[in-house]
Amino acid sequence: MGLLSNKSFMKESESFGRGQSDRKAGQNAKRPLAKTDIGAKSFKRTAPLVPSKNPRVEKSPVLGRAPRTMREPNEPRERRSTPVRFFALGGLNEIGKNLYVYECSNDMFIVDCGVAFPDEEMFGVDLVVPDFTYLEKNKEKLRGIVITHGHEDHIGALPYLLKKVNAPIYGTRLTLGLVEGKLKEHGLLSSASLNVVEPRRNVRMGCMSVEFIRVNHSIPDSCAVAIHTPAGVIVHTGDFKVDYTPIEGGIIDLARFGELGNKGVLALMSESTNVERPGYTKSERSVGESFKGLFTRAEGKRIIIATFSSNIHRIQQIIDEAVIHGRRVAVSGRSMTNVIAKAVELNYIKVPDGTLIDIEDVNKYEPDELVIATTGSQGEPLSALSRMSSGDHRQVTITPNDFIIISANPIPGNEKFVTRVVNELMKQGAEVIYESMYEVHVSGHACQEELKMMISLTKPKFFVPIHGEYKHLKKHAELAEGMGIPADHSFVADLGEVLETDGVDMKFTGTVPSGMVMVDGLGIGDVGSVVLRDRKHLAEDGVMIIVATIERETGKVLAGPDIVSRGFVYVRESEELLDEAKQLMNDVMNDLCERGVREWGNIKSAMRDALSEFIYQRTKRSPMILPIIMEV
């Protein structure tokens, strides 16, 4: 069938674009690296945080002319090539825990490895990570982990994966700087292999090659990836938007997307978060313009700004405006403190000397001399802003002399938490700016016109919407159809569903294990549906515990039964109900004794059934009932 061997594919890949490499090197060179802990001494088989010299990182900015097995757009005869498989273990039909897998022959790599945060039904759960079962079983195929940017929903699950599977990690400088801190917390830094890659550089992944392409997002150093495979080029956008006036770094590399589109893109995997929003996403600089007016309006007051801890562009604008108005900046919230420290270290945030102060020192300054940047823009119960609103923050007490800006839109489902925090802040006399009319927040995700632009530039043969709930994926597929992508060339997939293409066709070919693994404290995966069901039951109906002691030989009740109630009724006001329940349990146990029932399981079951029926008849409630029998 004219299959292209790995060896010849690599040879052709290396031969293309040598002339472009030198020409692009100057314009893509990064500024010198700031002092950092990332270095040869910190990692096994790892270079410092400078453009990697690892032989897997190719200097050629592009792969080159399409190998003979790649179909040209107008070629009448289509040749089938080595099949490439794609599936997601996170990021489809949900927001968060992004993890996408690409597989060809005996080679596999993943794009991103993020967490999701628990919903209100996941009582006591801290984080949700993808199911790594397939990756564990096929770890000998795993050639690397590619990270598009440094947000938690793209890097947060890395420590949990690396405890099971070790593979080299590739990303841009800031992205790996944030990964470094995360791995350090988990004690995995010494065994990790971190490799910095610049935009327009290639990383070899067996018979595939991954090219990094600069995009704009709400965090610097974000990239899309173009995956060069024997079957064709697959473009995976990651999170992106088009910002012609970014705060830091260059604009999105639209030219490279166009080049790939002109040569022929087999498939486009495009993010779908903002597909329901028409038009274009505003530039981050529009928030800076709003800050100018609000800082002037807050003259004489202390300014408190809540935003996402990873929004380094936003934090830079807060610092710039504070300097203009002669204010010092304090940071509250562990995640924001860590991100700012790393961004300053790597020179992604520029802070004049003396501008940043410790949160412990805020009371040494007059209100009009301060800006406090804090976490809690989503109303998270334990966040710094929430603790301020409830009076639990150790250093900051809200007064009528506070001017508070919530520089974020509520994530769907968080509206009630944000509203509660706003109400509490206002009750304490503070002025709170949270409405969208003040333009104190812009999204980091592409709206409809930008998504259309990506489709127009890349001109893909097949289209797969990613990164969104089902309604987002479906809407994006419809948008692509309106851009000329045939309906049968657009695939709305679910977690674990495998898409396979040979360069001519794309189709679903099966499934792999997928789902979610819940992290509770130090426990990973030990909280499942049964545990969650019990927690839900306890939260909704409470528990009743029956304790009794019986004689081993005769089964006669020697002590009890006593009943302990928690979360069901207030004992002091329900003594009559509990006394009747005790008498019922005594009658049940005596009856079992007379009938010669000695098996513990039967005794507990009879007690549970009788008490459950009695309680429901009297209260119309169904608490969890736990009989405890002791023999002497």
C-alpha positions in Angstrom: 0.0 0.0 0.0 3.0 2.3 -0.2 3.4 2.6 3.6 6.0 5.1 4.8 8.6 3.6 7.2 9.4 5.4 10.4 13.0 5.8 9.2 12.1 7.4 5.9 9.4 9.5 7.5 12.0 10.9 10.0 14.5 11.5 7.2 12.0 13.5 5.2 10.8 15.4 8.3 14.4 16.5 9.1 15.1 17.6 5.5 12.3 20.2 5.4 12.4 23.8 6.6 16.2 24.0 7.2 16.2 27.3 5.4 13.4 28.6 7.6 15.1 27.5 10.9 17.8 30.1 10.9 15.4 32.8 9.6 12.9 32.2 12.5 15.5 31.6 15.2 16.0 35.3 15.9 12.4 36.4 16.1 11.4 33.4 18.3 14.4 33.7 20.7 13.3 34.1 24.3 14.9 36.5 26.8 17.7 35.1 29.0 16.4 32.7 31.7 16.1 34.0 35.2 17.8 32.1 38.0 15.7 29.0 38.8 16.0 25.7 40.5 15.3 23.9 37.3 18.6 22.6 36.1 20.7 19.6 35.5 21.1 19.0 39.3 17.4 19.1 39.8 16.3 16.5 37.3 17.3 13.1 36.1 18.3 13.3 32.4 17.2 17.0 32.3 18.7 20.2 30.9 18.2 23.6 32.5 15.1 25.7 31.6 16.6 26.8 28.3 15.7 25.6 24.8 16.3 21.9 25.1 19.2 20.2 23.4 17.7 16.8 23.8 18.0 15.0 20.5 14.3 14.5 20.5 13.8 18.2 20.1 14.3 19.1 16.4 15.5 22.6 15.4 13.6 22.4 12.1 10.5 24.7 12.6 8.3 22.5 10.3 8.3 19.0 9.2 8.4 19.7 5.5 6.7 18.6 2.4 4.2 15.9 2.9 5.6 12.4 2.6 4.3 10.4 -0.3 1.8 8.7 2.0 0.2 12.0 3.0 -2.7 12.9 0.7 -2.5 16.2 -1.1 -5.8 18.1 -1.0 -6.4 17.8 -4.7 -4.8 14.4 -5.3 -7.3 12.1 -7.1 -6.0 8.9 -5.7 -6.0 8.6 -1.9 -3.5 6.3 -0.3 -4.1 4.8 3.1 -1.3 5.1 5.6 -0.4 3.8 9.1 -3.5 4.3 11.2 -3.4 7.0 13.9 -5.7 6.7 17.0 -7.0 9.5 19.1 -9.1 9.4 22.3 -9.6 11.5 25.4 -9.4 10.4 29.0 -10.7 13.8 30.1 -11.9 17.1 28.6 -14.9 15.7 26.6 -18.4 16.3 27.8 -16.9 18.2 30.8 -14.9 21.2 31.7 -11.5 20.3 33.2 -9.2 17.3 33.6 -8.0 17.5 30.0 -6.0 14.5 28.8 -5.8 13.6 25.2 -4.0 10.5 23.8 -2.5 10.1 20.3 -1.3 6.7 19.2 0.4 5.3 16.1 1.9 1.9 15.6 3.8 1.2 18.8 4.2 4.9 19.9 1.9 7.0 22.1 2.0 10.4 23.7 -0.5 12.5 25.6 -1.4 16.2 25.4 -2.1 17.7 28.9 -2.9 16.1 32.2 -5.3 18.1 34.2 -7.6 18.0 37.2 -11.3 18.9 37.6 -12.8 20.2 40.8 -15.6 18.4 42.6 -19.2 19.3 42.2 -21.7 19.6 45.1 -22.5 15.8 44.9 -18.9 14.8 45.7 -18.9 15.2 49.4 -15.5 15.6 50.9 -13.6 15.1 47.6 -10.7 17.4 47.0 -9.9 16.8 43.3 -10.9 14.7 40.4 -8.3 13.2 38.1 -8.6 11.1 34.9 -8.5 7.3 34.9 -5.0 6.3 34.0 -5.7 2.6 33.6 -5.0 2.5 29.8 -1.8 4.5 30.2 -0.5 2.2 33.0 -1.2 -0.9 30.9 0.6 0.6 27.8 3.3 2.6 29.5 6.0 1.0 27.4 4.5 2.8 24.4 4.4 6.2 26.1 7.0 8.5 24.4 6.2 11.7 26.2 3.8 14.2 27.8 3.1 17.4 26.0 1.7 20.3 28.0 0.0 23.2 26.2 -0.1 25.7 29.1 0.1 26.0 32.9 -3.5 26.0 34.1 -4.6 23.5 36.7 -7.0 21.8 34.3 -4.1 21.0 32.1 -1.2 20.2 34.6 -2.9 19.4 37.9 -3.0 15.7 37.5 0.7 15.3 36.4 1.9 14.2 39.9 -0.7 11.5 40.1 0.2 10.2 36.7 3.9 10.3 37.3 3.5 8.2 40.4 2.3 5.4 38.1 4.1 6.1 34.7 7.3 8.1 34.2 7.7 9.8 30.8 9.6 13.0 29.7 7.5 16.2 29.9 7.6 18.9 27.2 6.4 22.4 27.4 7.3 26.1 27.3 9.4 27.8 30.0 6.7 29.2 32.2 4.6 26.1 31.9 7.4 23.9 33.1 8.2 26.4 35.8 4.7 25.9 37.2 5.0 22.1 36.7 8.2 22.1 38.7 6.6 23.6 41.7 3.8 21.1 41.6 6.1 18.1 41.3 8.3 19.5 44.1 5.2 19.4 46.5 4.7 15.7 45.7 8.4 14.8 46.0 8.7 13.9 42.3 11.0 16.6 41.0 14.2 14.6 41.2 12.9 11.8 39.0 11.1 14.0 36.5 12.5 14.8 33.0 11.4 18.4 32.0 12.3 19.6 28.6 11.7 23.2 27.5 10.5 23.7 23.9 10.2 27.0 22.0 7.3 27.7 19.6 8.0 26.4 16.1 10.2 23.6 17.4 9.5 19.9 16.9 9.6 17.1 19.4 10.0 13.5 18.1 7.5 11.0 19.5 8.4 7.8 17.8 6.8 7.8 14.3 5.1 11.0 15.2 6.4 14.6 15.7 4.9 17.4 17.7 5.3 21.0 16.7 4.6 23.8 19.2 2.7 26.8 17.9 2.2 30.0 19.8 -1.3 31.0 20.8 -2.8 33.6 23.1 -4.6 32.7 26.3 -5.1 34.0 29.8 -1.6 32.7 30.8 1.7 33.4 29.0 3.6 30.8 27.0 0.4 29.0 25.8 0.8 26.8 22.7 -1.2 24.7 20.3 0.4 21.7 18.8 0.6 20.3 15.2 1.0 16.6 15.2 2.8 15.3 12.2 1.9 11.7 11.6 2.3 9.2 8.7 -1.4 9.7 8.0 -1.3 13.5 7.9 -1.1 16.6 10.1 -3.4 16.9 13.1 -3.8 20.3 14.7 -4.7 20.3 18.4 -5.4 23.9 19.5 -5.4 23.7 23.3 -7.0 26.7 25.0 -6.6 29.8 22.8 -8.0 33.1 21.7 -6.8 35.7 19.2 -5.4 38.8 21.0 -3.6 41.3 18.7 -2.4 43.3 21.7 -1.3 40.8 24.3 0.2 42.0 27.6 3.2 39.7 27.3 4.7 37.7 24.4 3.8 37.6 20.8 0.5 37.3 19.1 -1.0 34.0 18.1 1.0 32.5 15.1 -1.8 32.7 12.6 0.7 32.4 9.8 1.8 29.0 10.8 -1.8 27.7 11.1 -2.3 29.1 7.5 0.9 27.3 6.3 -0.3 24.0 7.7 -3.7 24.6 6.1 -2.3 25.2 2.7 -0.2 22.1 2.9 -3.1 20.0 4.1 -4.4 19.4 7.6 -5.9 16.0 8.2 -7.9 16.8 11.3 -8.5 19.8 13.6 -9.1 19.2 17.3 -10.4 22.6 18.5 -11.4 23.8 21.9 -15.1 24.6 22.4 -15.4 26.5 25.7 -16.8 29.8 24.3 -18.5 28.4 21.2 -21.9 29.7 22.4 -20.6 33.3 22.4 -20.8 35.2 19.1 -18.1 37.6 17.9 -14.6 37.9 19.2 -13.1 37.7 22.7 -11.8 41.1 23.9 -8.2 41.8 24.4 -6.8 41.6 27.9 -5.7 45.2 27.6 -9.4 46.2 27.8 -9.3 45.1 31.5 -6.3 47.4 32.0 -8.3 50.3 30.7 -11.1 49.5 33.1 -8.6 49.4 36.0 -7.5 52.9 35.2 -10.9 54.3 35.8 -11.6 52.2 38.9 -8.3 53.0 40.5 -9.1 56.7 40.1 -12.7 56.1 41.5 -11.2 54.3 44.6 -9.1 57.3 45.6 -8.7 57.3 49.4 -9.8 53.7 49.8 -8.0 50.4 50.0 -8.4 48.4 46.8 -8.9 44.6 46.9 -8.9 42.7 43.6 -9.9 39.1 43.3 -8.9 37.2 40.2 -7.7 33.8 39.0 -4.3 33.1 40.5 -2.8 32.0 37.1 -3.9 35.1 35.2 -0.4 36.5 35.1 -1.4 39.1 32.5 -4.1 40.5 34.8 -1.7 40.5 37.8 0.8 42.5 35.7 -1.8 45.1 34.9 -2.8 45.4 38.6 0.9 45.9 39.5 1.3 48.5 36.7 -1.7 50.5 37.8 -0.7 50.3 41.5 2.7 51.8 40.6 1.1 54.6 38.7 -1.1 55.5 41.8 1.8 55.1 44.3 0.3 52.0 46.0 2.0 48.9 47.4 0.7 45.4 46.4 0.2 42.6 48.8 -0.8 39.1 47.7 -3.2 36.8 49.7 -3.9 33.2 48.8 -1.4 30.3 48.6 -1.9 29.5 44.9 -1.6 33.2 43.8 1.5 33.6 46.0 3.2 30.6 44.4 2.3 31.6 40.8 3.5 35.2 41.2 6.7 34.0 42.8 7.5 31.7 39.9 6.4 34.3 37.3 8.7 37.0 38.9 11.5 34.5 39.1 11.3 33.7 35.4 10.8 37.3 34.5 7.2 37.0 33.2 6.0 39.6 35.7 8.0 42.8 36.1 7.7 44.4 39.6 9.6 47.5 40.6 11.6 47.2 43.8 9.6 47.9 46.9 6.2 47.4 45.2 5.4 43.9 46.6 4.9 43.7 50.4 4.1 40.8 52.7 0.4 40.3 53.5 1.4 40.4 57.2 2.5 44.0 56.8 -0.8 45.5 55.3 -1.8 47.1 58.6 1.4 49.2 58.6 0.1 51.2 55.6 -2.8 53.7 55.1 -5.7 52.3 53.0 -5.0 54.5 50.0 -1.5 53.1 49.9 -2.5 49.6 49.3 -3.8 47.1 46.7 -4.4 43.5 47.8 -4.5 40.9 45.0 -6.3 37.8 46.3 -7.8 34.5 45.3 -11.5 33.8 45.7 -13.0 35.2 42.5 -15.3 32.1 42.3 -16.5 32.3 45.9 -14.7 29.2 47.0 -15.5 28.7 50.7 -11.8 28.4 51.9 -10.4 31.1 49.6 -8.9 34.3 50.9 -11.8 36.6 49.7 -14.4 34.3 51.3 -12.5 34.3 54.6 -12.4 38.1 54.4 -16.1 38.3 53.8 -16.8 36.1 56.8 -14.3 37.9 59.1 -12.0 34.9 59.3 -9.0 36.3 57.5 -6.1 36.9 59.9 -4.6 40.0 58.3 -7.5 41.7 56.4 -10.7 43.0 58.0 -13.3 44.4 55.6 -14.5 48.0 56.3 -16.5 50.7 54.5 -13.1 52.0 53.4 -12.6 49.0 51.1 -13.1 49.1 47.3 -13.4 45.5 46.1 -13.1 44.4 42.4 -14.1 40.8 41.5 -12.1 40.5 38.2 -13.7 37.2 36.9 -16.9 35.8 35.7 -18.5 33.0 37.7 -17.9 29.6 36.3 -21.2 27.9 35.7 -22.4 26.4 39.0 -20.5 28.9 41.1 -22.9 31.8 40.8 -24.5 31.2 44.2 -21.1 31.1 45.9 -20.0 34.4 44.3 -23.3 36.0 45.2 -23.0 35.0 48.8 -19.5 36.5 49.1 -20.6 39.7 47.4 -23.6 40.0 49.8 -21.3 39.5 52.9 -18.8 42.1 51.7 -21.5 44.6 51.1 -23.1 44.0 54.5 -19.7 45.1 56.0 -20.0 48.4 54.1 -17.5 47.7 51.3 -18.1 48.9 47.7 -18.0 45.8 45.4 -17.5 45.9 41.6 -18.5 42.6 40.1 -20.9 43.5 37.2 -19.9 42.8 33.6 -20.7 46.4 32.6 -17.4 47.5 34.2 -15.4 45.2 31.9 -13.2 43.9 34.7 -12.8 40.5 33.1 -12.3 39.1 29.6 -12.2 35.4 28.7 -9.1 33.5 27.7 -11.1 31.4 25.2 -12.0 31.9 21.6 -15.5 33.0 20.7 -17.4 32.0 17.5 -15.5 34.2 15.0 -12.1 33.1 16.3 -13.2 29.5 16.1 -14.3 30.1 12.5 -11.0 31.7 11.8 -9.1 28.6 13.0 -11.2 26.4 10.8 -10.7 28.7 7.8 -6.9 28.8 8.3 -6.4 25.1 8.8 -9.0 23.8 6.3 -9.2 20.4 7.9 -10.5 17.3 6.3 -12.0 16.0 9.6 -13.1 18.0 12.6 -13.3 16.9 16.3 -14.5 19.5 18.9 -12.8 19.1 22.3 -12.6 20.8 25.7 -16.3 21.3 26.6 -19.5 19.9 27.7 -21.7 18.1 25.3 -23.7 21.2 24.3 -20.4 23.0 23.5 -19.1 20.1 21.4 -22.4 19.8 19.5 -22.6 23.5 18.9 -19.0 23.5 17.6 -19.7 20.7 15.2 -22.6 22.7 13.9 -20.4 25.7 13.5 -17.8 23.7 11.6 -20.6 22.3 9.3 -21.5 25.9 8.5 -17.9 26.5 7.5 -18.0 23.7 5.0 -17.0 20.7 7.0 -19.3 17.8 5.9 -21.4 16.5 8.8 -20.0 13.0 8.3 -16.5 14.4 8.7 -17.2 15.9 12.1 -17.1 13.7 15.2 -18.5 14.5 18.6 -16.8 11.9 20.8 -17.1 10.9 24.5 -14.5 9.9 27.0 -12.7 6.7 26.0 -14.2 6.5 22.5 -11.4 5.8 20.0 -11.2 7.6 16.7 -8.9 6.1 14.1 -7.8 7.6 10.8 -5.6 6.3 8.0 -5.5 9.6 6.1 -8.5 8.7 4.0 -11.2 7.8 6.5 -11.9 8.5 10.1 -14.2 6.4 12.2 -14.9 5.1 15.8 -13.2 1.8 16.4 -13.8 1.0 20.0 -13.3 2.2 23.6 -10.7 2.3 26.3 -11.2 2.5 30.1 -12.0 6.1 31.1 -13.8 7.9 33.8 -12.8 9.8 36.9 -10.7 9.0 40.0 -11.5 11.0 43.1 -8.7 12.3 45.4 -9.6 12.7 49.0 -6.7 13.8 51.2 -3.9 11.3 50.6 -6.3 8.7 49.2 -6.4 8.3 45.4 -9.2 6.3 44.0 -10.4 4.9 47.4 -13.5 7.1 47.2 -15.9 5.6 44.6 -19.6 5.7 43.8 -20.5 3.5 46.9 -18.7 5.8 49.3 -20.2 8.9 47.7 -23.6 7.4 47.9 -23.1 6.7 51.6 -21.8 10.3 52.2 -24.8 11.7 50.3 -27.1 9.5 52.5 -25.4 10.7 55.7 -25.6 14.3 54.5 -29.2 14.2 53.6 -30.7 12.0 56.3 -28.2 11.5 59.1 -27.4 8.2 60.9 -28.8 6.1 63.7 -26.5 3.6 65.4 -28.0 0.7 67.5 -25.6 -0.9 70.0 -26.4 -4.1 71.9 -24.6 -6.9 73.8 -25.8 -10.5 73.6 -24.8 -13.7 75.3 -22.8 -16.0 73.0 -24.4 -19.2 74.1 -28.1 -18.2 74.4 -28.4 -15.1 72.3 -30.0 -13.3 75.2 -29.7 -9.5 75.3 -27.4 -8.6 78.2 -27.1 -4.8 77.6 -28.9 -2.3 75.4 -30.1 -1.9 72.8 -29.0 1.7 72.9 -29.5 4.2 70.1 -27.1 7.0 69.1 -28.4 9.5 66.6 -26.4 12.0 64.6 -27.8 14.4 61.9 -31.3 12.8 62.2 -33.2 14.4 65.1 -32.2 16.6 68.1 -32.1 14.0 70.9 -33.3 16.2 73.7 -36.5 17.1 71.8 -37.1 13.5 70.5 -36.7 11.4 73.7 -40.2 9.8 73.2 -39.4 8.7 69.6 -36.0 7.3 70.6 -37.5 5.4 73.6 -40.0 3.8 71.4 -37.3 2.8 68.9 -35.3 1.2 71.8 -38.3 -0.8 72.9 -38.9 -1.9 69.3 -35.2 -3.1 69.0 -35.5 -4.9 72.3 -38.6 -6.8 71.1 -37.0 -7.7 67.8 -33.9 -9.1 69.5 -35.9 -11.1 72.1 -38.0 -12.5 69.2 -34.9 -13.6 67.4 -33.5 -15.2 70.5 -36.7 -17.2 71.1 -36.5 -18.4 67.5 -32.9 -19.4 67.8 -31.5 -17.0 65.3 -27.8 -16.7 66.0 -26.2 -15.5 62.7 -25.1 -11.9 63.1 -26.0 -11.0 59.5 -29.6 -12.1 60.0 -29.8 -10.3 63.4 -28.5 -7.0 62.0 -30.7 -7.2 58.9 -33.9 -7.8 61.0 -33.0 -4.9 63.3 -32.3 -2.6 60.4 -35.5 -3.4 58.6 -37.7 -3.0 61.6 -36.2 0.3 62.7 -36.2 1.7 59.2 -39.9 1.0 58.7 -40.7 2.4 62.2 -38.7 5.6 61.6 -40.2 6.2 58.2 -43.8 5.7 59.4 -43.2 8.2 62.2 -41.0 10.8 60.4 -41.1 10.1 56.7 -37.3 10.1 56.8 -34.8 7.4 56.0 -31.6 7.8 58.0 -28.7 5.4 57.6 -29.1 2.6 60.2 -26.0 0.9 61.6 -26.5 -2.0 64.0 -23.5 -3.0 66.2 -23.7 -6.4 68.0 -21.2 -7.5 70.6 -21.0 -11.0 72.1 -19.8 -11.9 75.6 
